[in-house]
C-alpha cells in the first residue's frame, strides 16, 4: 500500500482521543453469572490468548478450530477470568466465543475488514476484548490501526506484513469504582522496523492519560524480552506482570506449533505474549497456561494469565 499521508503523532493522539472513544451499551446479563464475588479490592484476573485463526489446513492435520474450540473455551474458563484479551480471531471464532461466554461483553471484532482477503490466514482476524458484564461497566471503547493513517481500516505502513490494529476499552469496576483502561494488540510478525513504529504509536497514544491513570497492555508482541520493543515498553513505565512475579529474564516460550513441550524448537523460542500494567497496582500472580488434553492443545500459543491488584480502589 502506498504511503501518501504524513503521520503526525500529535494529530493522531487528538483524533484517537475524540473519534475513537465510542460508548457502547452493555449486553444482557444471565442469572447464572456468579463469577465475580462483588467485593471491593478483588483482584482482576486477566488472560491474553492468541487462539490461532481457524484454518482449513489445520483441520486436515487434526487441530483445526472445530477440534479444539471446546478445549480452548474450557482452558479459559478454568482460569475464572474477568478479562480475556484475544488475538487471531476470525468471525466464526468470535461467534463461537460469544456463545461460550454469554456473561461477557465482547468488543473489537465488528468494524472495517482487515484486507481484501476473506479466507485463510489473511482473513478478517482481530483482537477482541471480552470482559465480565456483572463486574464492569463499559465507559468507552475504540480501535485504531497501526499505520500512518490510523483511522483507515486495513491500512499498512513501515513494511508491515499485515494490517495490525489496537482495540481498547475503558472500564469501571461496579463495586469498587475503579476506572481503568485495557489496550489489546498484535504486533507485526516479520518486520522489526514495523514493530518498533507500531509500539511507539501505542506508547504515544496511552500518554493522553495521566501518568497515574491505570492501564493494561496485553497481546502478542512477536518479540522476547531481549528485543528493543520490550525495552521501549519498559522505558515508558510499564510493568511486566510475569517478570514482577518470576524475575527478569527470558521465561521460555509461548509459541509451540501445537506440540507443547515436545516442540523441537522450544529452546530457540521466546515468551512473546505479555500482560503489562501502568499507573500503579501490582501483580499478585502470573503464569503461562500449558493446559492440554492428550495431544490436543487449545492453540499454537500457550495462554498467559495474571492476577492484578490495580492500585487503590474505592471502598
N, C-alpha and C positions, 0 to 999 in steps of 0.2 A: 504494500500500500504506500502510495507516495505521501510525503510529509510536507504539506503546503502551508501548515499553520505553525506559527511561532508559539512555543509553550511558555506561558508566564505563570510561575508558581503563585504569585500574588493574586492574579485573576482567577486561577484555578481554585485556590482556597476560598475566595469570596463566593465564587459560583457554587462550589460544593456546599458551602455552609448554608446557602439560602435555597438553591434549587433542589437539592437532593434530600433535604430534611422534610420528608413527607409523612405526616402522622397517618397511622393505619388503624382500622377497627379490629379489636381482638376477636378471635373465633370463639364459638360457643364452647363452654367447658362441659366436661362429663362428670357425672356424680361420683364415679369411681376414682376421680383424681385425688389421691391422698398422699402423694409422694412428698409434698412439702409439709413440714411439721408446723409451719406458721409461727416460728419463734424468731424474734429479733436476734441477730448475731449468729444465725445459722450459716455455716459455710456454703459457698456456691460451688457445686460440682460441675466442672466444665470438661467437655470432651472435644478434641479435634480429630476428625475421622476422614481420611481420604478413602472413599469407598470403592474406587475404581469404576470407571464408566462401564455400562453394560455393552459388551461386545460379542458379536456372533462367533468370533474366533475363540473367545473364552468358553462359550457354550460347547464348542466342539471338543475342548480339552477337559471338560468336566467341572470347571469352576466359573461358569457364567453366572450372571445375576440370578437367573431362575433357580440355580442350585444352591446359592449361598445367601440369598436375601433374608431368609428366616434366621440363619445363623448371625448375619450382620446385625439384625434387629435385636436378637437375643443377647449378643455381646454388649451392645449399647445399653439395653435395659438393665443388665446385671450391674452396671455401674451406678444406677439410680441417679441419672444426670439431671441437672437443672437446665443446662445449656449445652446444645450439641452443634458444633461448627463443622460443616462438611465441605468436602471438595470432590470434584469429578462426578457431579450428579447430573444424570440425564433425566428427561421428563418422566420416563416410565419409572425410574427410581424415585424421583421426587414424589410422584403419586403414591407409590407403594409405601414410602416412609411416612407420608402424611396419614395414611390409613393405619399404619402401625403405631403411630404416636398421636392419637386423636386429642390428647390433652395438651399438646404442644402447639404453639403458633409457629408457622413457617414463613420466613421472609427471605426473599432474594433469588427466587427462581424466575418467576414471571417477569418479562421485560424484553428488551431487544435481543435478538438472536446473536450467537457468538460470531458466526461467519456464514459463508454460503453453503457449507456442508450440513446436511441434515442427518447423516448416518455415520456410524463408525466412530473412531476415536476423536474425530474433529467435530462430532455432534455438539449439540447445544448443552455443553457441560458447564455447570455453575456451582456457586459456593453458598448454598443457603444456610441460614442460621435458624435452628429450632430452639425455642425456649418455653419453659413450663408456664402455661397461661394462668394457673392458680397462684403462682408465686409473683409473677412480674406483670407490670403494666407497661405497654409499649408507648413511649413518649414520642419517638420519631424514628425514622429509618431512611437509608439511602444507599445508592450504588454509584460507583464511578469506575471508569475504565483506565487502566494503567498505560496511558499513552499521552501524547501531547494534545489530544483532543478528548479529554476525559468524559465529556458528556455524549460522545458519539459511540453507540453500542457497537462492539466488534472492532473498534479502531486499534491499530497497532503502530508501535514506534520502536526505534532503537534495536532493530533486528530481532525482536521477539518472535519466537517460533509460532506462537498462537496468541490470540487476543486474551488478555488477562484482565481481571477486574477485582473490585473490592465490594463487599456488602458490609453494612454496619447497622446496628440497632442501638438505640438509647433506651435503657430500661429503668424502671423504678421498682424496687422491691416493695411489694404492697404492705408488708408487715413492718419492716424496719425503716422504710422511707429512703433507703439508699438509692441514689441516682448515679448510674454509671453507663459506660458505653462498651460495646463489643464490636471489634473490627476483624473481619474474616477474609483471608486472601489465599491465592495460589500463584506463586511467582513462576516466571518462565523456567523451563527445564533445560534450555540449551545455552542461552546467551548470558554470560556474566555481566556484560555491559547493560543488558536489559534488566536483569535482576537488580543491579545497583540503582539504575534510574527509577525503576518501579518502587523500590523500597524508600528511596529518597522522596518520592512523591507522597507516599503514605506518611512518612515522618513529618513532612511539611503540613499535611492536612490535619494530623492529630494535634498539632500545636495551635490550632484555633482555640483549643480548650485550655483553661488554666492548668498550670503545672501540677496542682494538687487534685485536679479532677480525675477520677479513677477510670481507666480504660483497660480493656483486654485486647490483645492482638494474637490471633490464632491462625493456623493454617499450615499448608505445605509450602515451605520456603525454598525447597530444592537446593539447600546448602547445609553444610555442617557448621559446627562451632568455630572452625578454623577459617571460615570464609569472611570476606570483607562485608558482606551483607549482614551477617550476625554481629560484627563489630559495630556497624552503623547503628543497628538497633540498640545495642547495649550502651553506646555512647550517647544516645538520646534519652537515657534514663529509664529504659525498660528493664525489668527483672525477668529472667528466665525461670519459670516456676520449677522446672525439673532440676536445674542447676542449684537452685536455692535449697533443695532437699538433699540432693545426691552429690553436690560438689561440682566444681568447674571441670571441664574436660569432655572428651568425646564419650557419649553414653552408649555407643554401639551402633545399631542400625534399626531403621523402621521400615525400610522397603525390603521385601523378601521374595517377590515374584511368586506368591502363593506356595512357598516352600518352608516358611518358618525358619526354625533353627537348622534345617537341612540345606538352606540356601548356600550354594558353594561359594558365592562372592561376598558372604556376610562380613568377612574380615576387611574387605575393601570398601564397605558401605558405611554410611553415617546416619545418625539421627537427623532427619530433615523436617520433622513435624514438631511444632512448638506451641506452647501457650505462654505468652508474656503478659505482664501486667505493669501498669504505670500509674503514678499518682497516689501511692500508698497501698496499704494492705500487705498481706503475706501469704505464702503458700503453706498449708498445713500438711499436704501430702502431694505426691506426683508419681506417676508410674506409666510405663509402656505396657499396654494391654496385649498380651500374647495368647489370648484365648483362641482355641480352635476345636474342631470336632474331628478326630482322626486326621485324615489328610486334607480336610476341607477347612479353609480359612475365610474369614468374613471379607477380606480384601487382600490386595497385594502389598498393603501397608499395615503395620501394626498401628492401632489407635493409641492416642496419648490422652491421659486424664490428669486433672489437678483439682484439689480441694483448696479453694481460695477464701480467705477471710479478707474482705475488701474494706479495710480501714475502719474508722469509727462510724458505726451505724447508729441511727436514732433509736432510742428505746421506745 
